[in-house]
Amino acid sequence: MNLGDSFCPDGSIKPWVDEVSADPSLDTELLAGTGALPGEMFPSVAEEAACMPPLEGEPDDEEADPSASSSSSPTRRIPKMPYVKLYSTGNLHGDLVLTTAVGRFGWKKILKFDEANIIWFDKSELFERLRDVQFSAHQKINLFPGMKELCQKAIFARHLNRMEALFPEDFDFCPTTYVLPYDSERLKADQEDPDRDRNQYYIVKPSANCGGEGIYLTKDLKKIELNSEDIIQEYIDNPLTVEGFKFDFRIYVAVMSLAPLRIYVHREGLARLATEKYHAPTSSNFRNTWMHLTNYSLNKYSPKFVNTDDETTGTKRSISAVMDILEEDGHDIESIWFDIETIIAKTMISLQPSLQVMYDATFCKPSDPPNSASPNQCFQLLGFDIMLDDELIPWLVEVNGHPSLQIPDPIDEKVKRQVVTPLLHMIAYDAKKNKKKAKKARPDSASSVASESAKSDLSLLTDFQKRLLFEEKHCGSFKLILPSESMPDFSNLYLFNDKIRDVFTACCGVRSKHEMTASRFRKFATECKICTTGTKVGSAGNLFTSPELDLLFIKQTKMSAVGSLGFFEFCDVVLYHIAPRLCPNAGSPLQTFMTFVNTYLKPVQL
């Protein structure tokens, strides 16, 4: 089904194949091939859920289905939560989320998203079309506004370059990267650098492609077109191998809230192997994608691709199976996980201010102050692709904002079900809380009063603490990494986030919380006294003239193909142009930015 076919003429989302229409012939056509008859809802969900083996560590629930017999699950009861109303745009047949939510947990699938308390978009484009819709505070959505853009290869690579310039010791987990055409001057200078290692290979990725399409290796930077939209990255030529094969990890990360930032990492995921044994790139093998790339979408066409039920022997394996091999070789697995989780934590902290800006713009009214929206309106499952080198140093390859939950191979079903089931259980907290509120409105019985008395200690906890307790009980193999006392001190990152976000939102004004127009940019320059009334370039010393600021605004918006400055565009203007010019002797980029804030931004009401 085309994306355009998913919407009604008024722009609302059409229900997908699981809606029963008034035309029986249309029902038959829509449900053809699914095994459903017209009028049947979820014909295969219960059957598919019944085929699922129970998850390891799946907890009992106080509202477990009393009809569940010991023969179907002798060790535990499957929790049932019919009070959860789910709106999903996923397909009826074989959808892992629907199968788990409706078949395992007993959620009620409904056809109107405004009546749901959990909304699951299987395509981020559908959520983008609903930016202007006023969602209710009790609704929980599986996507954060702006996450799709941040995870695009070019935008994400530029962001990491920006953070590495500010915090070089904290953001050294990504190879040297050039984003064209933005970094064309830097790439050209490195091309002509006589001290450059001429044997260094680079991996070239088209920014608009995915699944490994169009990726190639080269060591001749002069052949790269500087005006292209490619991403050029130093190739890590010493990867850790398993049985001689290069591999990477797909690690699933659950973002549960932004303020405060609450992040879970799942300790099970996919290890994706190449299908040709690895050798360092040479003139004879650098074109062999089955050796140098681990993308499943490429390697599945290799005659050496191994698809098996055994998660320890195939081309696609579980992370735990690979970790077992590393542990047998004497490596400290917890140390590896700590390094990986630290990378994930730093990455998410760095993305938080931009996401918070978009979150406020989506869920706050124009007159509302920042951070006034419900902090638990959204959640999102991300896919972090991590590669280890032969010194067990993890490198961040990319972040997928909408990781596939399809199950093309047996290992996918096992791993992804372990991810989806606890995630759905954790996000049911608000629906369960609202259900309990409705119960409290009824007259108290003696038993309910006794039950409440037994739980009096919980009444002393904040909602955030209760939420964490609920998630801890039902998180399965998810591990909370933010907030966490086991993580390093990230106060310097949080301080920078607060400064740059406050500057941006204060300068944008109340009408537009996520973008800065040309008039607001001029007002920002005037209030901060960084420009002069003169028009001759160079006549103002370090200050900017009005024409210079106009050209700077036009250049930045032209590169981003929009007519205003978004959060990251504003960051680039301040960090790379305004602050260095006004504070040329402040020191590092971070010191320069902080000096600029403390010197010039006092008039701005932060």
N, C-alpha and C positions, 0 to 999 in steps of 0.2 A: 504494500500500500504506500503510495506517495505521501510525503509530508503534507502537501497541499490538500489531499483528500481527507485529511484528519480534522478539518475545520469546517464549521458551518458558515454560511454567507455572512453572519454577523460577527465572525471571528471567534466564536466559542468552539471548544473542542468537541468533536463528534465522539460518542462512545465507539469503542472498537468492536470487534466481532462478538464480544460477549453481551452486547445489548440486543434484546429481542425487539425487532421492528414490528410495525403493524402489518407489514406485507409478508405473508408466509413464504412466498416464493423467494423474496429477498433473503429471508432467514436461511432458507435451504442453500442459497448461493453463497452466503457469507460463511456458513458453517461447513461447507463442503470440504471434505478431507480431514475434518477434526473429529469425526465420529459422533457428532452431536446431532440431535433432531431439533427442529424448530421448537423454541420454547424451553429447551433445556439449558440450565445454567451450570457451568463448570462440569461438563460431563466426565472429564478425566481427572479432575483435581483430587478427589477423594481416593480414586484408584492409585494415582501416582504417589500420594502421600502415604497410602497404606504400604507401598513397596519400599518406603524409606526405612532403613534400619535406624534405631534410636541413636542419637548423638552421644558420644562419650561425655559424661559429666552434665548431661541435660538435667536441670533441676526439677524437682517436684514443684507444683504451684498450688497455692491454697484454693485455686479455682479450677483444678484439674477436672477433666471430664469424669464424673462418677461412673459412667457406663463403660469406661475403658476396662476391658477384661484383662485378667492376669495372663491369659494365653497370648494376647497380642503384644504385651510389653510386661514381662514378669518382674522387671527391676524398677520400673518407674512409670508414673502416669504422665501422659502428654497434656500439658496445660492447654485449656481452652479459654479463649477470650472473645466471646461473641459481641462484646460491647465495643470492640474496635471496628470502625467503619472505614473500609479501604476503597479509595478511588485509584485505579491503576490503568495506565494506557498500554500495558503489556498485552501481548497476544494471549488468547485463551489457552492454547495447547502447548504444553511443555515449558511454560514460563516458571522459572525457579522461584521467583518471589511470590507469584500467585499460588503456586502449588504449596509452598510452605505456609503462607499466611492463611489461606482459606482451608487447605486440607489438613495441615498439622495443628494450627492454632485456632481454627474455627472463626477467623475474622469474617465479617460480613462484607461482601463485595457489592458496592453500590455504583450507580451510573452517573451521579451528579457530584462533581468535585466540591460544590459548596455545602454538601451535606456530610462530607467525610471528615474524620479527624486525623486520618493519615492519607497523604496524596503521594503517589509514586509515579513519576514520569520516567518512561523507559527511553525517552529521547530528550536531551536538554533543550532542543529547539522548541519543544512544546511549552516548557516553562518560560522561555524567553518571550513567547507570544503573549504570555499572561502577566507581563510586568506591571501593567496598569490595573490589574484586578485586585480588589481589596480582599485579601485573605483574612479569615477570622483568627483571632489570637489562639484559639484552641487547636487550630489545624497545624499539622506537622508535614513538611514537604521535604522530599529526598534530594533536593538540590539547593545550593546557596547561590544567590544572585551574583554573577560575575565570575564564578569559579570556572566556567567553561572557557572564558577568555583567558584567564590567568594560566590555564593549563595548556594553551596553545604553544607549540614549540618555540616560536620566535619571541613571544611575549614573556614566556617563562625563562628562556635563556637570557634575555636582556635583564630581567629582574635579578637573576642570580649574579650576573656580571656587576650590576649595581650594588648588590649586597656585598660582594667580594671586595669591591673598591672601598666600601665603608668599613667592613669587618673582615679584613683579609685572613685573620687567623681562625675565624669562625666559619667562613664559607669557602673553604679550600677543598670541598668534596666533589667538585665538578671540574672536568678537564677544561683547559683553555678553550674558549668558545668565541666565535665571531658570528654576529647576526647581520646578514646583509639585507638591505644596503646601509644600515645604520653604522656598522663598524668597517665600512669600506676603507676609510683612511687608515685605521689601525691595521687592517689586514695588508694594505698596500705597503705600509712601513715595514711590517714583518716580512713581507715578500722580499724586500730589498735589503734586509738586515744581513750583512755578511757573516755574522756569527750564528745565524740560525742553523739548526741541525738539519742538513739536507736529507738525512735518512728518516726523518720523522714523517710518519704517515698521518693523514687527516681523514676523517670520515665526513662526508658531505651529505646533508639531509635536506631535501626540499621541505620548506616550512609548512606547505599546505597538504602534504601527503601523510599517510599513516600506514601501519602494517609493514614497514620496511620498503615500501614502493619508492623507487628512484634513488635509493641510498647507494653510494659507492665510495671507494677508498682512493686516495691520491696522495702523492707527496710533492707534487708540483703545484704550488700555490698560484703560480703565474697563469695557469690555465683556467683558474676560477673566474667567472664573470662577476666583477665587482657590483654591477647593477642588478644582480639576480636577487631572489628572495630565499637564498639558501642559508643553511646554518652549517658552519664549518667548525669542527671540533677535533682537538688532538686525539688521535686514536690510542687507546690503552693497549699496548702491545704485549703486556705481561699479565694476561688474565689468569685467574685461578681456573683450573680445569678439573673436571670429573671424568675419570677414565679416559683422559686425553681430549675431552670435548669442552669447548668454551660454553659458559652458561650465564644466565642472569636470573634474578629472583623477581617475581611479581608478588609484592607485599601489599596486603589490603589494610587500609587505614580508614577508620571511621571518625569523621569530624562531627561532634555532637553539639557543639556550641562555639560561639566566637567570644563572648564576653560573660564569663571568663572562657578562655580557650580550653576546650576539653577534647582531647585526642586519645583514641584507642588504636593500638596496633595489634593485628591478628598474628599469632605466632605460628600459623600454618598458611601456606600459600603455594604458589607454583614455581618450580625450577624448570626453566626452559633451556634445553640444550641445543647446540648446533648439531648438524648431522655429519660433518666431516671433521676428523681429528685436527686439533689446532696446531698450526705452525705460525711463527711470526711472519708478518706480511713481507713478501718479496715481489720482484717484478713478475714472477711466474704464478703466484697464487693470490695476489691482492684482489683479483676480480672474483674469487670464489666466495660467493655470498653464503653458501652453506657451511663454510668454515668460519667466517668472520662475523656473521650476524646470527643472533639467536631468535629472531622473530618467528613465532609459530606460523604466521601466515605465509612465510617464505619456505621454511623447512618442511612443512607438511607435504610439499610437492617433491621432496627429495626421495629417491628410491631407498635411501637408508633410514628414513623416518620409521621409528619403532612405536607402534601404538599398542599398548598392553594394559591389562588390568593391574599389573604389578607396578606399584608406585616407586619401586626401587630400581627398575631396569629400563624403563622406556625413555624416549626422547623428551617426554614431558613427565616430570616427577613432582613429588611433594617436597616442600622445603625441609620438612623434618627428615625425609630420607637422605637428602644431601647433607644436612647437619649431622646426621648419624655417621656418615662417612668421614666428615671432618673431625668429629669427636674421636672416632677410632684411630685417626691419624695423630691424635694427641693435641688437637687444637681446643682452645677455650671457647665453647659455644656461647656462653653467657656474655663474654667480652665482645664477640662478634655482634650479638644482638644489641648490646648496649651501644656500640658504635653506629649501627643502623638506625636505632631508635633516636639517637641524638641527631642524626642527619634529618630524620623526619620531623622531629620537634623544631629544629632551627628553621627548616623550610616553612612549616606551617606558621610559626611565629612571624616570619618575614612577610607572609601573605596576609596576615590578619588585618592590618590597617586598611588595605584596599578592600578586602571582603567586608569589613565592618562599614566602610563608607557606602558600598552598594547595598548592604543589608538595611542600613538606616534609610537609604533613599527608597527602598522598596516597601518597607513595613512601617515607616514613620510618616505621619502627616507633616506637611511643610512647616507647621508651627511647633512641632514637637522638638524637644532638645535631642542631641545625639544620645545614642544608647538607651533611648526610652522604649524601644520596641521589646516585645517579649524575647528573651535571649534564646528560647528553645523552639523557635518557629521552624527551623531547618535542621537537617542533618545531611551528610553526604558520605558515600563510600568512594574512596579514591584508590587508585592503583599506583604504587611507587615501584619503579623498576630500578633495581639495585644490582650492581656488578661488583664482585670481589676481585682484587688483583692477587698475584701470587704471594704478597705479603699480608694477605687477609685485610687489606684496607678497602672499605666499601666506597663505591663511587655512585653518585646519583646519575642515572641515565636520563629519565624523564618522569613526569607525573601524568597519569591518565585520569582525567576528571570524570570519566564515565566508563569504568572498566567493564568488560563484557562479563555477563553472568550466564552466557550460553554454555551448554555442556556438550561440546563436540566429542570429547573423549572421556573414558571412565574416570580418569583422575580428576577431571574438571568437576564431575558430579560430586565426588567425595569432598574435595577441598572447598568448593563454592557453597555447598550446603552447610558446611561447618562455619562458613562466614555469614551466610544470610540468616540462618536460624537464630543465633543469639542477637544479631543486629535487630531483627524484627521484634524480638522479645524486649530489648532495651528501649526501643522507641515507643513501646506501648505504655510507658510510665504515665504520660499525661492523660491518655484515655482512661487508664485504670484509676488515676487520682480523681478525675472528674466523675467517674462512676461512683467512687466512694463518697464524694461530696453529695451526690444525689441520694445515696442511702442515708446519710446523716440527717437529711432534711425530713426523713420519716420519723414517727414516734419511736423512741428507743425502747427496745425490749430488754428484759433482764439479762439475756445472754449477750446482747450487743453492748450493754453497759459494762458487763464483766470483761468483754473482749477489749473494749476501749480502755478500761482500767489497767489491763495487762500490758497495754501498749503505751502507757503514759509516758515512758521514757522517750518514745519517738516524737511526742508532741513538742519536746524541747529542742528538736533539731530544726534547722532551716530547710527550706524546700530543696536547696542545692545539696545539702547533706543527705536528705532522704533519697534524692535522685541518684546520688553516687552509690548509696547502699543498695538500691534496687538494681542498678546497672552491674554492680559488683556481684550480686547474686546470680544474674542471668547472662553474664558476659561471655561465658564459654571460654574459648582460647584467646579472646581479646584481652589485651593488657593496657591499663590506663598509663599513659606516659606524660600527659599534661592535664591537670596539674599533678606533679609527682615530686616527692622529696628525693627520689633516687636520680633525678636528672641534674645536670650541671646548673650553675647559676646563669640565668638568661636575663638578668636585670638590665644589662646594657642594651639588649635588643628591645625589651619592652619600653625602656625610656625613649629610645629613638622612635619607636612606633607611636607613642603618645604625642611626641613633639610634632612629627611630620603630619599625622592625621589631624591634630588640632589646628595646625596652621592651614591645612587644606580646607577643612570644613568651615573654619572661621572666614576664610576668604571667598568661599563659594556663595555664602549667604543662605537664607532660609528657603528660598524657592527651589534651588537646585543643590541637593546635598552631595551629588556625585560628579559634577562637572563644573568647570570654570569657564565662563564665557569671556569674550574679549573685553567687555566693559568691566566685569569683575576683576580681570587681570590688571587692567589699568588702575582700578580703585585700590587693589592690593599694592601696586607699585607706589601710588600716591601716598597712601596711609603709612607705608613703611619708609617713605622718603628715600627711595632708591633711584629716583629719576629726577631730572631737572627740567625746567621749562624750555631750555635751549633745544635747538633742533640740529645743530652741527655736531656730527660725530666726533668725539674726542674733546669736545669743549667742556665736558662736565667732569673731567678727571675719571675717577673710578665709577661715578654714577652713570646711569643709563639715560639716554635721551628718549623722548617719546617715539621717534621713528625706529630706534634700535629695539625698543621693547615690542613695538608692533611687528617688526620683522622676525623677532625671536618667537613671538606667538604664532605667526603665520607659518614659519618653518616647522615648528613642532607639531602644529595641528595638521599640516600637509603630510608629514611623515606618518602620522597616525590615521590619516584619511577621515578625520572627523573635524567638525567646526569648533570644537572646544577642547579644553585640557581636562583629560581624565586624571585620576590620582597619580598613576605612574608617569604620565607626561609632565604633570606639574613637578613631580619629584626630579625628573631629568632636568627641567628648566632651572630649578633651584640648585640642585647638586652640581651640575656640570657647567652652568653659565652664570647665574646670578651670584651665588655664594663665593666661588673662586675669584670673581672679579672684584667684589666688594671687600673680601677678606683674604687678600693674596698671600699673606704671611702667617696664616693661622696654623698651618701644619698639615696634618692628614686630611683626607676628604671628610671624615667624621668630625674632626676638630673644626674644620672650616665651616661645616654646616651648623654646628652648635654655636660657634662664634657669631655667625650670621643671625641665627635665631635670637640670641641674647642681645645683640647690638641693634638690629633693625626691626625686629618684630614686636617690640614693646607696645607700639600704638595699636596693634591688632588685638581685639578682644578675644583672647583664647579661653 
